[in-house]
C-alpha cells in the first residue's frame, strides 16, 4: 500500500489547471475508502483493497454488507470478501 501523505488546507492542489501530485494522491486515497454498491455478492466479481465496504442492494445472498478482509486468495484480488 502506498504511503499516506497528509494534505492540509494550505496544500496547493491545482497548478495551471492541472492536478498536483498531492491532489492526485489524495483523490486516490479517498476513492479507495468510498462504499461500493452493487447487486449480489462481490466475491469473485469486485476487485478492491483490504478494508473496503460493499453493500448488496438486493440481499439475495442472505447478507447485505461485505468487507474486503483478505488482499487476495491465490493471487486473485476479487477474492477475500466476508459477509458481516
Backbone as XML, in Angstrom:
<?xml version="1.0"?>
<chain id="A" units="angstrom">
  <residue number="1" name="UNK">
    <atom name="N" x="0.847" y="-1.173" z="0.000"/>
    <atom name="CA" x="0.000" y="0.000" z="0.000"/>
    <atom name="C" x="0.890" y="1.231" z="0.000"/>
  </residue>
  <residue number="2" name="UNK">
    <atom name="N" x="0.553" y="2.244" z="-0.812"/>
    <atom name="CA" x="1.381" y="3.442" z="-0.858"/>
    <atom name="C" x="1.308" y="4.229" z="0.446"/>
  </residue>
  <residue number="3" name="UNK">
    <atom name="N" x="2.358" y="4.978" z="0.705"/>
    <atom name="CA" x="2.422" y="5.804" z="1.903"/>
    <atom name="C" x="1.348" y="6.876" z="1.848"/>
  </residue>
  <residue number="4" name="UNK">
    <atom name="N" x="0.666" y="7.086" z="2.975"/>
    <atom name="CA" x="-0.356" y="8.126" z="3.049"/>
    <atom name="C" x="0.320" y="9.426" z="3.472"/>
  </residue>
  <residue number="5" name="UNK">
    <atom name="N" x="0.233" y="10.425" z="2.611"/>
    <atom name="CA" x="0.833" y="11.725" z="2.873"/>
    <atom name="C" x="-0.296" y="12.691" z="3.192"/>
  </residue>
  <residue number="6" name="UNK">
    <atom name="N" x="-0.341" y="13.218" z="4.428"/>
    <atom name="CA" x="-1.439" y="14.117" z="4.778"/>
    <atom name="C" x="-1.422" y="15.401" z="3.947"/>
  </residue>
  <residue number="7" name="UNK">
    <atom name="N" x="-2.612" y="15.884" z="3.648"/>
    <atom name="CA" x="-2.770" y="17.141" z="2.915"/>
    <atom name="C" x="-3.531" y="18.090" z="3.816"/>
  </residue>
  <residue number="8" name="UNK">
    <atom name="N" x="-2.998" y="19.282" z="4.021"/>
    <atom name="CA" x="-3.682" y="20.252" z="4.867"/>
    <atom name="C" x="-4.355" y="21.319" z="4.010"/>
  </residue>
  <residue number="9" name="UNK">
    <atom name="N" x="-4.998" y="22.260" z="4.655"/>
    <atom name="CA" x="-5.758" y="23.301" z="3.952"/>
    <atom name="C" x="-4.876" y="24.239" z="3.138"/>
  </residue>
  <residue number="10" name="UNK">
    <atom name="N" x="-3.574" y="24.207" z="3.358"/>
    <atom name="CA" x="-2.675" y="25.111" z="2.660"/>
    <atom name="C" x="-1.939" y="24.452" z="1.497"/>
  </residue>
  <residue number="11" name="UNK">
    <atom name="N" x="-2.195" y="23.168" z="1.258"/>
    <atom name="CA" x="-1.534" y="22.450" z="0.178"/>
    <atom name="C" x="-2.132" y="22.857" z="-1.166"/>
  </residue>
  <residue number="12" name="UNK">
    <atom name="N" x="-1.288" y="23.200" z="-2.113"/>
    <atom name="CA" x="-1.742" y="23.554" z="-3.454"/>
    <atom name="C" x="-2.223" y="22.292" z="-4.148"/>
  </residue>
  <residue number="13" name="UNK">
    <atom name="N" x="-3.464" y="22.322" z="-4.677"/>
    <atom name="CA" x="-3.986" y="21.121" z="-5.322"/>
    <atom name="C" x="-4.087" y="21.257" z="-6.835"/>
  </residue>
  <residue number="14" name="UNK">
    <atom name="N" x="-4.026" y="22.472" z="-7.339"/>
    <atom name="CA" x="-4.003" y="22.638" z="-8.793"/>
    <atom name="C" x="-2.899" y="23.606" z="-9.168"/>
  </residue>
  <residue number="15" name="UNK">
    <atom name="N" x="-2.425" y="23.447" z="-10.366"/>
    <atom name="CA" x="-1.367" y="24.305" z="-10.870"/>
    <atom name="C" x="-1.546" y="24.375" z="-12.375"/>
  </residue>
  <residue number="16" name="UNK">
    <atom name="N" x="-1.796" y="25.570" z="-12.897"/>
    <atom name="CA" x="-2.043" y="25.746" z="-14.323"/>
    <atom name="C" x="-3.158" y="24.826" z="-14.822"/>
  </residue>
  <residue number="17" name="UNK">
    <atom name="N" x="-4.251" y="24.745" z="-14.040"/>
    <atom name="CA" x="-5.424" y="23.927" z="-14.370"/>
    <atom name="C" x="-5.138" y="22.426" z="-14.408"/>
  </residue>
  <residue number="18" name="UNK">
    <atom name="N" x="-4.050" y="21.985" z="-13.804"/>
    <atom name="CA" x="-3.735" y="20.560" z="-13.710"/>
    <atom name="C" x="-3.682" y="20.167" z="-12.239"/>
  </residue>
  <residue number="19" name="UNK">
    <atom name="N" x="-4.080" y="18.934" z="-11.932"/>
    <atom name="CA" x="-3.999" y="18.453" z="-10.556"/>
    <atom name="C" x="-2.541" y="18.224" z="-10.178"/>
  </residue>
  <residue number="20" name="UNK">
    <atom name="N" x="-2.180" y="18.641" z="-8.973"/>
    <atom name="CA" x="-0.826" y="18.380" z="-8.487"/>
    <atom name="C" x="-0.723" y="16.918" z="-8.051"/>
  </residue>
  <residue number="21" name="UNK">
    <atom name="N" x="0.504" y="16.454" z="-7.857"/>
    <atom name="CA" x="0.718" y="15.087" z="-7.374"/>
    <atom name="C" x="0.034" y="14.876" z="-6.029"/>
  </residue>
  <residue number="22" name="UNK">
    <atom name="N" x="0.085" y="15.891" z="-5.152"/>
    <atom name="CA" x="-0.534" y="15.770" z="-3.831"/>
    <atom name="C" x="-2.040" y="15.556" z="-3.962"/>
  </residue>
  <residue number="23" name="UNK">
    <atom name="N" x="-2.677" y="16.285" z="-4.852"/>
    <atom name="CA" x="-4.124" y="16.138" z="-5.038"/>
    <atom name="C" x="-4.455" y="14.780" z="-5.655"/>
  </residue>
  <residue number="24" name="UNK">
    <atom name="N" x="-3.662" y="14.328" z="-6.587"/>
    <atom name="CA" x="-3.892" y="13.016" z="-7.194"/>
    <atom name="C" x="-3.749" y="11.908" z="-6.159"/>
  </residue>
  <residue number="25" name="UNK">
    <atom name="N" x="-2.764" y="12.021" z="-5.265"/>
    <atom name="CA" x="-2.607" y="11.032" z="-4.196"/>
    <atom name="C" x="-3.815" y="11.054" z="-3.273"/>
  </residue>
  <residue number="26" name="UNK">
    <atom name="N" x="-4.287" y="12.256" z="-2.923"/>
    <atom name="CA" x="-5.441" y="12.392" z="-2.036"/>
    <atom name="C" x="-6.683" y="11.780" z="-2.672"/>
  </residue>
  <residue number="27" name="UNK">
    <atom name="N" x="-6.926" y="12.070" z="-3.945"/>
    <atom name="CA" x="-8.088" y="11.507" z="-4.644"/>
    <atom name="C" x="-8.004" y="9.987" z="-4.687"/>
  </residue>
  <residue number="28" name="UNK">
    <atom name="N" x="-6.829" y="9.460" z="-4.884"/>
    <atom name="CA" x="-6.648" y="8.009" z="-4.908"/>
    <atom name="C" x="-6.975" y="7.404" z="-3.547"/>
  </residue>
  <residue number="29" name="UNK">
    <atom name="N" x="-6.526" y="8.059" z="-2.481"/>
    <atom name="CA" x="-6.797" y="7.569" z="-1.132"/>
    <atom name="C" x="-8.285" y="7.623" z="-0.818"/>
  </residue>
  <residue number="30" name="UNK">
    <atom name="N" x="-8.941" y="8.710" z="-1.159"/>
    <atom name="CA" x="-10.370" y="8.866" z="-0.882"/>
    <atom name="C" x="-11.194" y="7.861" z="-1.669"/>
  </residue>
  <residue number="31" name="UNK">
    <atom name="N" x="-10.852" y="7.644" z="-2.923"/>
    <atom name="CA" x="-11.641" y="6.736" z="-3.749"/>
    <atom name="C" x="-11.517" y="5.294" z="-3.281"/>
  </residue>
  <residue number="32" name="UNK">
    <atom name="N" x="-10.457" y="4.962" z="-2.545"/>
    <atom name="CA" x="-10.320" y="3.617" z="-2.005"/>
    <atom name="C" x="-11.142" y="3.426" z="-0.741"/>
  </residue>
  <residue number="33" name="UNK">
    <atom name="N" x="-11.722" y="4.478" z="-0.201"/>
    <atom name="CA" x="-12.474" y="4.394" z="1.040"/>
    <atom name="C" x="-13.987" y="4.441" z="0.839"/>
  </residue>
  <residue number="34" name="UNK">
    <atom name="N" x="-14.449" y="4.851" z="-0.319"/>
    <atom name="CA" x="-15.885" y="5.006" z="-0.503"/>
    <atom name="C" x="-16.590" y="3.657" z="-0.562"/>
  </residue>
  <residue number="35" name="UNK">
    <atom name="N" x="-17.877" y="3.669" z="-0.271"/>
    <atom name="CA" x="-18.705" y="2.477" z="-0.261"/>
    <atom name="C" x="-18.973" y="2.014" z="-1.685"/>
  </residue>
  <residue number="36" name="UNK">
    <atom name="N" x="-18.788" y="0.721" z="-1.922"/>
    <atom name="CA" x="-19.120" y="0.144" z="-3.222"/>
    <atom name="C" x="-20.541" y="-0.405" z="-3.109"/>
  </residue>
  <residue number="37" name="UNK">
    <atom name="N" x="-21.393" y="-0.069" z="-4.045"/>
    <atom name="CA" x="-22.781" y="-0.526" z="-4.032"/>
    <atom name="C" x="-23.047" y="-1.335" z="-5.288"/>
  </residue>
  <residue number="38" name="UNK">
    <atom name="N" x="-23.683" y="-2.488" z="-5.110"/>
    <atom name="CA" x="-23.990" y="-3.334" z="-6.252"/>
    <atom name="C" x="-25.064" y="-4.340" z="-5.911"/>
  </residue>
  <residue number="39" name="UNK">
    <atom name="N" x="-25.266" y="-5.295" z="-6.809"/>
    <atom name="CA" x="-26.257" y="-6.342" z="-6.573"/>
    <atom name="C" x="-25.550" y="-7.691" z="-6.540"/>
  </residue>
  <residue number="40" name="UNK">
    <atom name="N" x="-25.879" y="-8.492" z="-5.540"/>
    <atom name="CA" x="-25.243" y="-9.792" z="-5.386"/>
    <atom name="C" x="-23.940" y="-9.696" z="-4.623"/>
  </residue>
  <residue number="41" name="UNK">
    <atom name="N" x="-23.345" y="-10.851" z="-4.369"/>
    <atom name="CA" x="-22.087" y="-10.924" z="-3.632"/>
    <atom name="C" x="-20.934" y="-10.364" z="-4.470"/>
  </residue>
  <residue number="42" name="UNK">
    <atom name="N" x="-19.993" y="-9.655" z="-3.820"/>
    <atom name="CA" x="-18.838" y="-9.136" z="-4.547"/>
    <atom name="C" x="-17.745" y="-10.196" z="-4.756"/>
  </residue>
  <residue number="43" name="UNK">
    <atom name="N" x="-17.849" y="-11.323" z="-4.044"/>
    <atom name="CA" x="-16.810" y="-12.358" z="-4.092"/>
    <atom name="C" x="-16.615" y="-12.866" z="-5.511"/>
  </residue>
  <residue number="44" name="UNK">
    <atom name="N" x="-15.395" y="-12.729" z="-5.987"/>
    <atom name="CA" x="-15.053" y="-13.176" z="-7.328"/>
    <atom name="C" x="-15.459" y="-12.214" z="-8.428"/>
  </residue>
  <residue number="45" name="UNK">
    <atom name="N" x="-16.045" y="-11.060" z="-8.042"/>
    <atom name="CA" x="-16.548" y="-10.101" z="-9.032"/>
    <atom name="C" x="-15.877" y="-8.732" z="-8.899"/>
  </residue>
  <residue number="46" name="UNK">
    <atom name="N" x="-15.763" y="-8.239" z="-7.672"/>
    <atom name="CA" x="-15.277" y="-6.879" z="-7.420"/>
    <atom name="C" x="-13.847" y="-6.924" z="-6.876"/>
  </residue>
  <residue number="47" name="UNK">
    <atom name="N" x="-12.932" y="-6.246" z="-7.555"/>
    <atom name="CA" x="-11.553" y="-6.117" z="-7.083"/>
    <atom name="C" x="-11.468" y="-4.900" z="-6.185"/>
  </residue>
  <residue number="48" name="UNK">
    <atom name="N" x="-10.850" y="-5.072" z="-5.004"/>
    <atom name="CA" x="-10.753" y="-3.952" z="-4.067"/>
    <atom name="C" x="-9.587" y="-4.160" z="-3.115"/>
  </residue>
  <residue number="49" name="UNK">
    <atom name="N" x="-9.254" y="-3.098" z="-2.384"/>
    <atom name="CA" x="-8.213" y="-3.164" z="-1.371"/>
    <atom name="C" x="-8.836" y="-3.587" z="-0.044"/>
  </residue>
  <residue number="50" name="UNK">
    <atom name="N" x="-8.013" y="-4.105" z="0.855"/>
    <atom name="CA" x="-8.474" y="-4.537" z="2.170"/>
    <atom name="C" x="-9.124" y="-3.361" z="2.903"/>
  </residue>
  <residue number="51" name="UNK">
    <atom name="N" x="-10.267" y="-3.631" z="3.536"/>
    <atom name="CA" x="-10.974" y="-2.616" z="4.303"/>
    <atom name="C" x="-12.149" y="-1.979" z="3.584"/>
  </residue>
  <residue number="52" name="UNK">
    <atom name="N" x="-12.266" y="-2.203" z="2.281"/>
    <atom name="CA" x="-13.392" y="-1.632" z="1.525"/>
    <atom name="C" x="-14.694" y="-2.277" z="1.950"/>
  </residue>
  <residue number="53" name="UNK">
    <atom name="N" x="-15.760" y="-1.508" z="1.935"/>
    <atom name="CA" x="-17.101" y="-1.990" z="2.238"/>
    <atom name="C" x="-17.904" y="-2.115" z="0.955"/>
  </residue>
  <residue number="54" name="UNK">
    <atom name="N" x="-18.780" y="-3.108" z="0.917"/>
    <atom name="CA" x="-19.644" y="-3.348" z="-0.235"/>
    <atom name="C" x="-21.057" y="-3.544" z="0.290"/>
  </residue>
  <residue number="55" name="UNK">
    <atom name="N" x="-22.029" y="-2.909" z="-0.338"/>
    <atom name="CA" x="-23.433" y="-3.028" z="0.028"/>
    <atom name="C" x="-24.182" y="-3.699" z="-1.110"/>
  </residue>
  <residue number="56" name="UNK">
    <atom name="N" x="-24.810" y="-4.848" z="-0.819"/>
    <atom name="CA" x="-25.631" y="-5.566" z="-1.792"/>
    <atom name="C" x="-27.045" y="-5.018" z="-1.679"/>
  </residue>
  <residue number="57" name="UNK">
    <atom name="N" x="-27.515" y="-4.350" z="-2.688"/>
    <atom name="CA" x="-28.833" y="-3.708" z="-2.633"/>
    <atom name="C" x="-29.985" y="-4.697" z="-2.670"/>
  </residue>
  <residue number="58" name="UNK">
    <atom name="N" x="-29.735" y="-5.937" z="-3.061"/>
    <atom name="CA" x="-30.809" y="-6.922" z="-3.133"/>
    <atom name="C" x="-30.824" y="-7.876" z="-1.946"/>
  </residue>
  <residue number="59" name="UNK">
    <atom name="N" x="-29.701" y="-8.138" z="-1.335"/>
    <atom name="CA" x="-29.621" y="-9.060" z="-0.211"/>
    <atom name="C" x="-29.901" y="-10.499" z="-0.601"/>
  </residue>
  <residue number="60" name="UNK">
    <atom name="N" x="-29.752" y="-10.829" z="-1.881"/>
    <atom name="CA" x="-30.095" y="-12.165" z="-2.363"/>
    <atom name="C" x="-29.189" y="-13.261" z="-1.814"/>
  </residue>
  <residue number="61" name="UNK">
    <atom name="N" x="-28.004" y="-12.906" z="-1.331"/>
    <atom name="CA" x="-27.083" y="-13.916" z="-0.795"/>
    <atom name="C" x="-27.320" y="-14.163" z="0.689"/>
  </residue>
  <residue number="62" name="UNK">
    <atom name="N" x="-28.302" y="-13.483" z="1.270"/>
    <atom name="CA" x="-28.565" y="-13.611" z="2.698"/>
    <atom name="C" x="-27.815" y="-12.594" z="3.522"/>
  </residue>
  <residue number="63" name="UNK">
    <atom name="N" x="-27.027" y="-11.770" z="2.891"/>
    <atom name="CA" x="-26.287" y="-10.708" z="3.573"/>
    <atom name="C" x="-26.361" y="-9.449" z="2.724"/>
  </residue>
  <residue number="64" name="UNK">
    <atom name="N" x="-26.241" y="-8.297" z="3.366"/>
    <atom name="CA" x="-26.265" y="-7.049" z="2.605"/>
    <atom name="C" x="-24.948" y="-6.285" z="2.671"/>
  </residue>
  <residue number="65" name="UNK">
    <atom name="N" x="-24.111" y="-6.582" z="3.673"/>
    <atom name="CA" x="-22.844" y="-5.868" z="3.790"/>
    <atom name="C" x="-21.680" y="-6.854" z="3.781"/>
  </residue>
  <residue number="66" name="UNK">
    <atom name="N" x="-20.659" y="-6.504" z="3.011"/>
    <atom name="CA" x="-19.446" y="-7.301" z="2.916"/>
    <atom name="C" x="-18.254" y="-6.390" z="3.169"/>
  </residue>
  <residue number="67" name="UNK">
    <atom name="N" x="-17.199" y="-6.957" z="3.745"/>
    <atom name="CA" x="-15.954" y="-6.225" z="3.964"/>
    <atom name="C" x="-14.822" y="-7.029" z="3.328"/>
  </residue>
  <residue number="68" name="UNK">
    <atom name="N" x="-13.974" y="-6.344" z="2.606"/>
    <atom name="CA" x="-12.808" y="-6.983" z="1.993"/>
    <atom name="C" x="-11.784" y="-7.203" z="3.102"/>
  </residue>
  <residue number="69" name="UNK">
    <atom name="N" x="-11.582" y="-8.472" z="3.499"/>
    <atom name="CA" x="-10.697" y="-8.761" z="4.621"/>
    <atom name="C" x="-9.371" y="-9.381" z="4.214"/>
  </residue>
  <residue number="70" name="UNK">
    <atom name="N" x="-9.301" y="-9.980" z="3.046"/>
    <atom name="CA" x="-8.053" y="-10.572" z="2.579"/>
    <atom name="C" x="-7.631" y="-9.874" z="1.296"/>
  </residue>
  <residue number="71" name="UNK">
    <atom name="N" x="-6.348" y="-9.576" z="1.172"/>
    <atom name="CA" x="-5.860" y="-8.869" z="-0.013"/>
    <atom name="C" x="-6.152" y="-9.647" z="-1.287"/>
  </residue>
  <residue number="72" name="UNK">
    <atom name="N" x="-5.977" y="-10.952" z="-1.219"/>
    <atom name="CA" x="-6.269" y="-11.811" z="-2.365"/>
    <atom name="C" x="-6.284" y="-13.254" z="-1.897"/>
  </residue>
  <residue number="73" name="UNK">
    <atom name="N" x="-6.801" y="-14.114" z="-2.717"/>
    <atom name="CA" x="-6.746" y="-15.555" z="-2.474"/>
    <atom name="C" x="-6.150" y="-16.165" z="-3.733"/>
  </residue>
  <residue number="74" name="UNK">
    <atom name="N" x="-5.001" y="-16.767" z="-3.589"/>
    <atom name="CA" x="-4.321" y="-17.356" z="-4.735"/>
    <atom name="C" x="-3.977" y="-16.344" z="-5.812"/>
  </residue>
  <residue number="75" name="UNK">
    <atom name="N" x="-3.739" y="-15.088" z="-5.408"/>
    <atom name="CA" x="-3.384" y="-14.039" z="-6.358"/>
    <atom name="C" x="-4.573" y="-13.342" z="-6.994"/>
  </residue>
  <residue number="76" name="UNK">
    <atom name="N" x="-5.790" y="-13.745" z="-6.653"/>
    <atom name="CA" x="-6.994" y="-13.126" z="-7.225"/>
    <atom name="C" x="-7.507" y="-12.042" z="-6.288"/>
  </residue>
  <residue number="77" name="UNK">
    <atom name="N" x="-7.369" y="-10.780" z="-6.693"/>
    <atom name="CA" x="-7.787" y="-9.643" z="-5.860"/>
    <atom name="C" x="-9.297" y="-9.487" z="-5.786"/>
  </residue>
  <residue number="78" name="UNK">
    <atom name="N" x="-10.036" y="-10.273" z="-6.539"/>
    <atom name="CA" x="-11.506" y="-10.244" z="-6.469"/>
    <atom name="C" x="-12.024" y="-11.180" z="-5.392"/>
  </residue>
  <residue number="79" name="UNK">
    <atom name="N" x="-11.124" y="-11.918" z="-4.752"/>
    <atom name="CA" x="-11.475" y="-12.843" z="-3.671"/>
    <atom name="C" x="-11.116" y="-12.204" z="-2.337"/>
  </residue>
  <residue number="80" name="UNK">
    <atom name="N" x="-11.726" y="-12.678" z="-1.259"/>
    <atom name="CA" x="-11.381" y="-12.202" z="0.079"/>
    <atom name="C" x="-12.458" y="-11.364" z="0.738"/>
  </residue>
  <residue number="81" name="UNK">
    <atom name="N" x="-13.665" y="-11.347" z="0.181"/>
    <atom name="CA" x="-14.803" y="-10.618" z="0.760"/>
    <atom name="C" x="-15.465" y="-11.490" z="1.814"/>
  </residue>
  <residue number="82" name="UNK">
    <atom name="N" x="-15.877" y="-10.875" z="2.935"/>
    <atom name="CA" x="-16.544" y="-11.601" z="4.013"/>
    <atom name="C" x="-17.841" y="-10.870" z="4.353"/>
  </residue>
  <residue number="83" name="UNK">
    <atom name="N" x="-18.942" y="-11.639" z="4.443"/>
    <atom name="CA" x="-20.228" y="-11.059" z="4.829"/>
    <atom name="C" x="-20.209" y="-10.711" z="6.313"/>
  </residue>
  <residue number="84" name="UNK">
    <atom name="N" x="-20.744" y="-9.540" z="6.641"/>
    <atom name="CA" x="-20.818" y="-9.122" z="8.059"/>
    <atom name="C" x="-22.240" y="-8.796" z="8.432"/>
  </residue>
</chain>
